[in-house]
C-alpha cells in the first residue's frame, strides 16, 4: 500500500481525497450546499473537489472542508507531532 501511494501522481491522490471526502460528507448527512455554507466555499468548489475535476485545492480550503464536516481533528494524522528525539532528551537530562 505504501508503495502504491508513491506511484500515484499528486493529482491522483487529490482526486482520491475528493472521492473520500464525498463519502464522509454523505455519511454525515450533509449536502454540498450545506458544506459550502459552513465552509465559506462555493458549491462549485466543493463539487469540483469531490468529482476530481479540481486537483488544485489549497490547504486552506481543505482545512475549511474538514472543519465543515466536523473532521478537522483528522488533519493531525497528516503530519503527527514527532516525539522528542533521544539526543534532545539526553541533553536535557545532562543539564539537570
C-alpha positions as CSV (number, residue, x, y, z in Angstrom):
1,X,0.0,0.0,0.0
2,X,2.8,2.4,0.9
3,X,4.5,1.8,-2.5
4,X,1.2,2.2,-4.3
5,X,0.8,5.7,-2.9
6,X,4.2,6.8,-4.1
7,X,3.3,5.5,-7.6
8,X,0.3,7.9,-7.8
9,X,0.6,11.4,-9.0
10,X,-0.3,14.3,-6.8
11,X,-3.4,14.9,-8.9
12,X,-4.4,11.2,-8.5
13,X,-4.0,11.5,-4.7
14,X,-6.1,14.7,-4.6
15,X,-8.8,13.0,-6.7
16,X,-8.9,10.1,-4.3
17,X,-9.2,12.5,-1.3
18,X,-12.1,14.2,-3.1
19,X,-13.9,10.9,-3.5
20,X,-13.3,10.0,0.1
21,X,-14.5,13.5,1.2
22,X,-17.7,13.0,-0.7
23,X,-18.3,9.6,1.1
24,X,-17.6,11.2,4.5
25,X,-19.9,14.2,3.7
26,X,-22.7,11.9,2.6
27,X,-22.4,9.6,5.6
28,X,-22.6,12.5,7.9
29,X,-25.8,13.7,6.1
30,X,-24.5,16.9,4.7
31,X,-25.3,18.2,1.2
32,X,-22.7,20.0,-0.9
33,X,-24.7,23.2,-0.3
34,X,-24.6,22.8,3.5
35,X,-20.9,22.2,3.3
36,X,-20.4,25.2,1.2
37,X,-22.3,27.3,3.6
38,X,-20.4,26.0,6.6
39,X,-17.0,26.3,5.0
40,X,-17.4,29.6,3.2
41,X,-16.5,27.9,-0.1
42,X,-18.7,27.8,-3.2
43,X,-20.8,24.8,-4.1
44,X,-18.7,24.7,-7.3
45,X,-15.5,24.3,-5.3
46,X,-17.0,21.5,-3.1
47,X,-18.4,19.7,-6.2
48,X,-15.2,20.1,-8.2
49,X,-13.1,18.7,-5.3
50,X,-15.4,15.8,-4.8
51,X,-15.7,14.8,-8.5
52,X,-12.0,15.2,-9.2
53,X,-12.2,18.0,-11.7
54,X,-10.3,20.3,-9.5
55,X,-6.9,19.0,-8.3
56,X,-5.5,22.4,-7.3
57,X,-7.3,22.7,-4.0
58,X,-5.5,24.7,-1.4
59,X,-4.6,23.5,2.0
60,X,-6.7,26.4,3.4
61,X,-9.7,25.1,1.5
62,X,-9.1,21.6,2.7
63,X,-9.0,22.7,6.3
64,X,-12.3,24.6,5.8
65,X,-13.9,21.5,4.2
66,X,-12.7,19.2,7.0
67,X,-14.0,21.7,9.6
68,X,-17.4,21.8,7.8
69,X,-17.9,18.1,8.3
70,X,-16.6,18.1,11.9
71,X,-13.4,16.2,10.9
72,X,-10.7,18.8,11.4
73,X,-9.0,16.6,14.0
74,X,-8.1,14.2,11.2
75,X,-5.6,16.7,9.9
76,X,-3.4,15.7,12.7
77,X,-2.8,12.4,11.0
78,X,-1.1,14.1,8.0
79,X,2.0,15.1,10.0
80,X,1.7,14.0,13.6
81,X,3.9,15.8,16.1
82,X,7.1,14.0,16.5
83,X,8.3,12.8,19.9
84,X,11.3,14.5,21.3
85,X,14.5,12.9,19.9
86,X,16.6,10.7,22.1
87,X,19.5,13.1,21.7
88,X,17.4,16.1,22.9
89,X,16.2,14.1,25.8
90,X,19.7,13.1,26.7
91,X,20.9,16.7,26.5
92,X,18.0,17.8,28.8
93,X,18.9,15.2,31.4
94,X,22.5,16.0,31.2
95,X,21.8,19.7,32.1
96,X,19.8,18.8,35.2
